[in-house]
Amino acid sequence: TSVCPLLLPAYGMVFDAGSSHTSLFVYEWDSDKENNTGVVSQTLSCDVQGQGISSYANNPPEAGNSLRECLDKALQVVPAEKQRDVPAYLGATAGMRLLREQNSSATEQVLAEVAKTMQEYPVAFKGARILTGEEEGAYGWITINYLLDSFTKYSPKAHTWLRPEAANIFGALDLGGASTQITFMPEGSMLSQNEASEFTLYGYRYNIYTHSYLCYGQNEMLKRLAKELIEESSSSPRVQHPCYPRGYSERLSPSWLRGSPCTAGGRPALGRSSVTLEGSGNASACLAALRKLFNFSACGQSRDCGLDGVQQPPLRGRFVAFSAFYYNFKFLNLTEGQPLAVVREAIEGLCTRSWEDLSSSYPKENPKRLPKYCANANYILTLLLDAYKFNESSWNNIIFQGKAGSADVGWTLGYMLNLTNMVPAEPPASLKGHRPSLWAAAITFIILTLILGLAALLLLLWL
């Protein structure tokens, strides 16, 4: 028996080429619901071995080769007969945006090599490109509200789709390795058109505020913090680091700080020799050192100001904080809606623990990541409270979440939904999942069957 092609699932794949690593996501949906927006599920998540593709600036072909293992895994989950129809994308984010500032020709070579590799596979390659920070924020916002079903509310009584209340639309908070994004629907008009994005989804128009801060991702923050501490140490070869645990030390080479535009400028933090950072485990000093990385005075007395002089409308509604926001707070068991006072106490307690205590308590944790949690957690507090303007009461509107259903929360799903027109501009049909023509045909068939059955029964009784 043949299978109706409309009932076969459709697939899409997106590489998230971030600053510190690359991941591949494969999505699946019912192909007969594409125009009416079927439910998309995540079929595969694959982490590419090694660092982000921007780290291959001196060896671009290896950027392409690094993708092969995950591409091979993707072809194992997509049926052979569907592979050539699978739209495949690669979106690069802040790491490649930084590389482009340093070396535009190397950036183009890296993108060309990843495109070359993807074109070798039997998929419908749709391009490899660098997203703007605002695109990254907007697509993350689409992902969250799509997965949480915020865009569509159906009324069984009225047999119609209802306009979503603004209170049901979530804002998005994203923290990566090199940048951070905030996206939400503000009240009233936008302060700046540079940060405004407009979408028409399911027949309704959404005006959102979105801004991306380059160099404010957590990995670049750690570099900037180290540079600040070294510059204050009067060229000493041993520097106290208040965010690192007591008993932990880290040796830095000059190339580590010079390799990023985020740490360029100012006095040379390192000469020819290396510097050793020694942890002192001081929570208040850690918080004070991190605050120096922010420019909170650029807006003067303006209330509608984020950081570095960027205008931000007043916060509105609930927010989902994902990526590094979620992973750091998950480590601290702070993703269950704890009050701000409890969060502060937990972070302060973490920062006072020695390296011996931490390493013995978390033997399975990555030893390179473990000593950074104090700095990361305090940085998140500073970013959310001082830069994004959350406070004691609005803190409760933040939901720290890594997944929604079976899908990872991030920008990749929103990107694919947008490029495959999976979120239509028109409102969905009243009977979601049924095409009007098929539904009418089914009703006609049922009526004809009943008429013929009744006629046969009358004929039998007459005989």
C-alpha positions as CSV (number, residue, x, y, z in Angstrom):
1,T,0.0,0.0,0.0
2,S,1.3,3.5,-0.8
3,V,1.5,6.2,1.8
4,C,0.0,9.5,1.1
5,P,2.9,12.0,0.7
6,L,1.0,14.6,2.7
7,L,1.3,12.5,5.8
8,L,5.1,12.1,5.6
9,P,6.9,14.3,8.1
10,A,9.0,17.2,6.9
11,Y,12.4,18.2,8.3
12,G,14.7,21.2,8.7
13,M,18.1,21.6,10.2
14,V,19.9,24.7,11.6
15,F,23.5,25.0,12.8
16,D,23.9,27.5,15.7
17,A,27.5,28.6,15.2
18,G,28.2,30.4,18.5
19,S,31.3,32.0,19.8
20,S,32.4,29.1,22.0
21,H,30.8,26.1,20.3
22,T,28.5,25.0,17.4
23,S,25.4,22.9,17.7
24,L,23.1,21.3,15.1
25,F,19.4,21.1,15.6
26,V,17.1,18.9,13.4
27,Y,13.3,19.7,13.5
28,E,10.4,17.7,12.3
29,W,6.7,18.5,11.6
30,D,3.7,17.1,9.7
31,S,4.1,18.2,6.1
32,D,0.4,18.4,5.6
33,K,0.2,21.1,8.3
34,E,3.0,23.4,6.9
35,N,0.7,26.1,5.7
36,N,-1.4,25.9,8.9
37,T,1.6,25.6,11.1
38,G,1.9,22.1,12.5
39,V,3.5,21.4,15.8
40,V,7.3,21.4,15.4
41,S,9.4,18.9,17.4
42,Q,13.1,18.7,17.9
43,T,14.4,15.4,16.6
44,L,18.1,15.8,17.2
45,S,20.5,18.0,19.0
46,C,24.2,17.5,18.3
47,D,27.1,19.4,19.8
48,V,30.0,19.9,17.3
49,Q,33.4,18.9,18.8
50,G,35.8,21.8,19.4
51,Q,35.4,25.5,19.7
52,G,33.2,27.8,17.6
53,I,33.9,28.3,13.9
54,S,35.5,31.7,14.5
55,S,38.4,29.8,16.2
56,Y,39.4,28.4,12.8
57,A,40.4,31.8,11.3
58,N,43.9,30.5,10.6
59,N,42.7,27.2,9.2
60,P,39.3,27.7,7.5
61,P,38.9,24.2,6.0
62,E,38.8,22.7,9.5
63,A,35.7,24.9,10.3
64,G,33.9,22.9,7.6
65,N,35.3,19.6,8.6
66,S,34.2,20.1,12.2
67,L,30.6,19.9,11.1
68,R,30.8,16.5,9.5
69,E,30.1,14.3,12.5
70,C,26.9,16.1,13.3
71,L,25.8,16.1,9.7
72,D,26.4,12.4,9.5
73,K,24.2,12.0,12.7
74,A,21.5,14.2,11.1
75,L,21.3,11.9,8.1
76,Q,20.7,9.0,10.3
77,V,17.5,10.4,11.7
78,V,16.1,11.9,8.4
79,P,14.7,9.2,6.0
80,A,16.7,8.9,2.8
81,E,13.7,9.8,0.6
82,K,13.3,13.1,2.5
83,Q,16.9,14.2,2.8
84,R,17.2,16.2,-0.5
85,D,14.2,18.3,0.6
86,V,15.5,19.2,4.0
87,P,16.3,22.9,4.2
88,A,19.6,23.3,5.9
89,Y,21.0,26.6,7.4
90,L,24.0,27.8,9.3
91,G,23.6,30.9,11.4
92,A,26.7,32.4,13.0
93,T,26.4,34.8,15.9
94,A,28.6,37.1,18.0
95,G,31.9,35.1,17.7
96,M,31.9,35.6,13.9
97,R,30.7,39.2,14.3
98,L,33.8,39.9,16.4
99,L,36.0,38.0,13.8
100,R,34.6,40.2,11.1
101,E,35.7,43.3,12.9
102,Q,39.3,41.9,13.1
103,N,39.6,40.0,9.8
104,S,36.9,40.2,7.2
105,S,38.7,38.1,4.7
106,A,39.2,35.2,7.2
107,T,35.5,35.5,8.1
108,E,34.5,35.1,4.5
109,Q,36.8,32.1,4.1
110,V,35.4,30.4,7.2
111,L,31.8,30.9,5.9
112,A,32.8,29.6,2.5
113,E,34.4,26.4,3.9
114,V,31.3,25.6,6.1
115,A,29.1,26.2,3.1
116,K,31.3,24.0,0.9
117,T,31.1,21.1,3.5
118,M,27.3,21.4,3.8
119,Q,26.8,21.4,0.0
120,E,28.6,18.0,-0.1
121,Y,25.6,16.5,1.8
122,P,22.3,15.5,0.2
123,V,20.3,18.3,1.8
124,A,18.7,21.5,0.4
125,F,21.5,23.9,1.7
126,K,20.0,27.4,2.1
127,G,23.1,29.4,3.1
128,A,25.6,30.2,5.8
129,R,25.5,33.7,7.2
130,I,26.2,35.9,10.2
131,L,23.1,37.0,12.0
132,T,22.9,40.5,13.5
133,G,22.5,40.7,17.2
134,E,18.9,42.1,16.7
135,E,18.0,39.1,14.5
136,E,19.4,36.7,17.1
137,G,17.2,38.4,19.8
138,A,14.1,38.5,17.6
139,Y,14.3,34.8,16.5
140,G,14.8,33.8,20.1
141,W,11.6,35.7,21.0
142,I,9.7,33.9,18.2
143,T,11.0,30.5,19.4
144,I,9.9,31.0,23.0
145,N,6.4,32.2,22.1
146,Y,6.0,29.5,19.5
147,L,7.0,26.7,21.9
148,L,4.8,28.1,24.7
149,D,1.8,28.6,22.3
150,S,1.6,32.3,23.1
151,F,0.7,33.3,19.5
152,T,-2.5,31.3,19.1
153,K,-5.5,30.9,21.4
154,Y,-8.5,29.1,20.1
155,S,-12.0,29.7,21.5
156,P,-14.2,26.5,21.2
157,K,-17.4,28.4,22.0
158,A,-16.8,31.1,19.4
159,H,-15.1,28.7,16.9
160,T,-12.5,31.3,16.2
161,W,-8.9,32.3,17.0
162,L,-8.5,35.0,19.6
163,R,-6.1,37.9,19.5
164,P,-3.4,37.0,22.1
165,E,-3.3,39.3,25.1
166,A,0.0,41.2,25.5
167,A,0.3,39.7,29.0
168,N,0.6,36.2,27.4
169,I,3.5,37.1,25.2
170,F,6.9,36.4,26.8
171,G,10.1,38.5,26.6
172,A,13.4,36.8,25.8
173,L,16.7,37.1,27.7
174,D,19.7,35.4,26.0
175,L,23.3,35.2,27.2
176,G,25.9,33.7,25.0
177,G,29.7,33.7,25.0
178,A,30.2,37.0,23.3
179,S,26.9,38.9,23.4
180,T,23.6,39.2,25.3
181,Q,20.2,40.0,23.9
182,I,17.0,41.4,25.5
183,T,13.7,41.3,23.5
184,F,10.1,42.1,24.6
185,M,6.9,43.9,23.6
186,P,7.0,47.3,25.2
187,E,4.0,49.5,26.1
188,G,3.4,52.3,23.6
189,S,5.8,53.4,20.9
190,M,9.5,52.4,20.6
191,L,12.2,54.8,21.8
192,S,14.5,54.1,18.9
193,Q,13.7,52.6,15.5
194,N,17.2,51.0,15.5
195,E,16.0,48.6,18.2
196,A,12.5,48.0,16.7
197,S,11.4,44.9,14.9
198,E,7.9,44.2,13.4
199,F,6.4,40.8,12.7
200,T,3.0,39.8,11.4
201,L,2.3,36.4,12.8
202,Y,-1.0,34.5,12.6
203,G,-2.7,37.6,11.4
204,Y,-1.6,39.9,14.2
205,R,1.1,42.5,14.2
206,Y,3.8,42.6,16.9
207,N,6.1,45.5,17.5
208,I,9.0,44.4,19.7
209,Y,12.0,46.0,21.2
210,T,15.3,44.1,20.8
211,H,18.9,45.0,21.5
212,S,22.1,43.0,21.5
213,Y,25.2,44.0,23.5
214,L,28.4,42.8,21.8
215,C,31.3,42.0,24.2
216,Y,28.8,41.5,27.1
217,G,28.7,37.7,26.7
218,Q,30.0,35.7,29.6
219,N,33.3,34.5,28.0
220,E,34.2,38.0,26.8
221,M,33.2,39.3,30.2
222,L,35.7,37.0,31.9
223,K,38.4,38.4,29.5
224,R,37.5,42.0,30.2
225,L,37.4,41.3,33.9
226,A,40.9,39.7,33.9
227,K,42.2,42.6,31.8
228,E,40.8,45.1,34.4
229,L,42.3,43.3,37.3
230,I,45.7,43.0,35.6
231,E,45.8,46.7,34.7
232,E,45.1,47.6,38.3
233,S,47.8,45.3,39.7
234,S,50.8,47.5,38.6
235,S,52.4,44.9,36.4
236,S,52.6,42.3,39.1
237,P,53.0,38.7,37.8
238,R,50.5,37.5,40.4
239,V,47.0,39.1,40.5
240,Q,44.2,38.6,43.1
241,H,40.9,37.6,41.4
242,P,38.0,38.1,43.8
243,C,35.6,36.0,41.7
244,Y,37.8,32.9,41.7
245,P,37.7,30.5,44.7
246,R,40.4,30.5,47.3
247,G,43.1,28.0,46.4
248,Y,42.5,28.2,42.7
249,S,45.0,29.8,40.3
250,E,45.0,30.3,36.5
251,R,47.9,31.3,34.3
252,L,47.2,33.6,31.4
253,S,49.3,34.1,28.2
254,P,49.4,37.4,26.4
255,S,47.6,36.0,23.4
256,W,44.5,35.1,25.4
257,L,43.7,38.7,26.0
258,R,44.9,40.1,22.7
259,G,42.8,37.8,20.7
260,S,39.5,39.7,21.0
261,P,38.3,43.2,20.0
262,C,36.5,43.3,23.3
263,T,39.8,43.6,25.2
264,A,41.5,45.9,22.7
265,G,42.5,49.5,23.7
266,G,43.6,50.9,27.0
267,R,46.9,50.0,28.6
268,P,48.5,46.7,27.5
269,A,47.2,44.3,30.1
270,L,50.1,41.9,29.5
271,G,53.6,42.3,28.4
272,R,55.6,39.4,27.0
273,S,55.4,37.4,30.2
274,S,52.3,35.5,31.5
275,V,50.3,36.5,34.6
276,T,48.9,34.2,37.2
277,L,45.4,35.0,38.6
278,E,44.9,33.8,42.2
279,G,41.4,33.4,43.6
280,S,40.5,35.2,46.8
281,G,36.8,34.2,47.0
282,N,35.4,37.6,47.9
283,A,31.7,38.0,46.8
284,S,31.3,41.7,47.4
285,A,34.7,42.5,45.8
286,C,33.7,40.3,42.8
287,L,30.4,42.2,42.4
288,A,32.3,45.6,42.6
289,A,34.9,44.5,40.0
290,L,32.1,43.3,37.6
291,R,30.2,46.6,37.9
292,K,33.3,48.4,36.6
293,L,32.8,46.6,33.2
294,F,29.5,48.5,32.7
295,N,28.9,52.1,31.8
296,F,25.8,53.1,33.7
297,S,26.4,56.9,33.5
298,A,26.1,57.4,29.8
299,C,22.4,58.2,30.0
300,G,22.7,60.7,32.9
301,Q,19.4,60.7,34.9
302,S,17.3,59.1,32.2
303,R,15.1,56.2,33.5
304,D,14.7,54.6,30.0
305,C,18.4,53.6,29.8
306,G,20.0,50.2,29.7
307,L,23.8,50.4,29.6
308,D,26.4,52.2,27.4
309,G,23.9,54.9,26.7
310,V,21.4,52.6,25.0
311,Q,17.7,53.6,25.4
312,Q,15.5,50.8,26.7
313,P,11.7,51.0,27.2
314,P,10.3,50.1,30.6
315,L,10.1,46.3,31.1
316,R,6.8,44.6,30.4
317,G,5.4,41.2,31.2
318,R,7.1,37.9,31.9
319,F,10.5,36.8,30.5
320,V,12.2,33.5,29.7
321,A,15.9,33.6,30.4
322,F,17.8,30.9,28.5
323,S,21.3,29.9,27.3
324,A,24.0,30.8,29.8
325,F,21.4,32.5,32.1
326,Y,19.7,29.1,32.5
327,Y,22.8,26.9,32.7
328,N,24.5,29.0,35.4
329,F,21.4,29.2,37.6
330,K,20.7,25.5,37.0
331,F,24.1,24.7,38.6
332,L,23.1,26.7,41.6
333,N,19.6,25.1,41.7
334,L,18.0,28.5,41.2
335,T,15.6,27.8,38.3
336,E,12.5,27.2,40.4
337,G,11.4,30.8,40.8
338,Q,13.3,31.6,44.0
339,P,13.0,35.1,45.4
340,L,15.8,37.6,44.7
341,A,17.0,37.5,48.3
342,V,17.4,33.7,48.1
343,V,19.3,34.0,44.8
344,R,21.7,36.6,46.3
345,E,22.3,34.4,49.4
346,A,23.1,31.3,47.2
347,I,25.5,33.2,45.0
348,E,27.3,34.7,48.0
349,G,27.6,31.3,49.6
350,L,29.1,29.9,46.4
351,C,31.7,32.6,46.2
352,T,33.0,32.0,49.7
353,R,33.7,28.3,49.1
354,S,37.3,27.2,48.5
355,W,38.6,25.4,45.4
356,E,39.2,22.3,47.4
357,D,35.6,22.3,48.7
358,L,34.1,22.9,45.2
359,S,36.2,20.4,43.3
360,S,35.5,17.7,45.8
361,S,31.7,18.5,45.9
362,Y,31.4,18.5,42.1
363,P,33.8,15.9,40.8
364,K,31.9,15.5,37.5
365,E,31.8,19.2,36.7
366,N,34.2,20.5,34.0
367,P,37.2,21.8,36.0
368,K,37.6,24.7,33.6
369,R,34.0,25.8,34.1
370,L,33.6,25.2,37.8
371,P,35.8,28.1,39.1
372,K,33.9,30.5,36.8
373,Y,30.4,30.1,38.3
374,C,30.9,32.8,41.0
375,A,31.9,35.4,38.4
376,N,29.1,34.2,36.0
377,A,26.4,34.3,38.6
378,N,27.3,37.8,39.9
379,Y,27.6,39.0,36.3
380,I,24.0,37.7,35.6
381,L,22.8,39.6,38.7
382,T,24.5,42.8,37.5
383,L,23.2,42.4,34.0
384,L,19.6,41.7,35.0
385,L,19.3,44.2,37.8
386,D,21.5,47.2,36.9
387,A,21.6,46.9,33.1
388,Y,18.1,45.5,32.2
389,K,16.4,47.2,35.2
390,F,14.7,44.2,36.8
391,N,14.0,44.8,40.6
392,E,12.8,43.0,43.7
393,S,9.2,42.6,42.4
394,S,9.8,42.2,38.6
395,W,12.5,39.6,39.4
396,N,9.5,37.1,39.9
397,N,8.6,37.7,36.2
398,I,11.8,35.9,35.0
399,I,11.6,32.2,34.2
400,F,14.9,30.4,33.8
401,Q,14.3,27.7,31.3
402,G,16.5,25.6,28.9
403,K,13.8,23.6,27.1
404,A,10.1,24.0,26.2
405,G,8.6,20.6,25.6
406,S,11.2,18.6,23.8
407,A,12.9,21.5,22.1
408,D,15.9,23.6,23.3
409,V,15.1,27.3,23.8
410,G,17.2,29.5,21.5
411,W,17.1,31.4,18.2
412,T,17.5,28.5,15.8
413,L,13.8,27.3,15.8
414,G,12.6,30.9,15.2
415,Y,15.1,31.3,12.4
416,M,13.9,28.1,10.7
417,L,10.2,28.9,11.2
418,N,10.7,32.3,9.7
419,L,12.7,31.2,6.7
420,T,10.4,28.2,5.9
421,N,7.2,30.4,6.4
422,M,6.1,28.0,9.1
423,V,4.6,30.8,11.1
424,P,2.2,32.4,8.6
425,A,1.2,36.0,8.4
426,E,-2.4,35.0,8.0
427,P,-4.5,33.6,10.9
428,P,-4.9,29.8,11.0
429,A,-8.0,28.1,9.7
430,S,-10.7,27.5,12.3
431,L,-10.1,23.7,12.1
432,K,-6.4,23.5,12.7
433,G,-4.8,20.6,11.0
434,H,-7.6,20.1,8.4
435,R,-7.6,21.7,5.0
436,P,-11.0,23.1,4.2
437,S,-11.3,21.2,0.9
438,L,-10.4,17.9,2.6
439,W,-12.9,18.6,5.4
440,A,-15.7,19.4,3.0
441,A,-14.9,16.3,1.0
442,A,-15.0,14.2,4.1
443,I,-18.4,15.6,5.1
444,T,-19.8,15.0,1.6
445,F,-18.5,11.4,1.7
446,I,-20.2,10.7,5.0
447,I,-23.5,12.1,3.8
448,L,-23.4,10.0,0.6
449,T,-22.6,6.9,2.6
450,L,-25.6,7.5,4.9
451,I,-27.9,8.0,1.9
452,L,-26.7,4.9,0.1
453,G,-27.0,2.8,3.3
454,L,-30.5,4.0,3.9
455,A,-31.5,3.3,0.2
456,A,-30.1,-0.3,0.5
457,L,-32.0,-0.9,3.8
458,L,-35.3,0.3,2.2
459,L,-34.7,-2.0,-0.8
460,L,-34.1,-5.0,1.4
461,L,-37.4,-4.3,3.4
462,W,-39.3,-3.9,0.1
463,L,-38.0,-7.2,-1.2
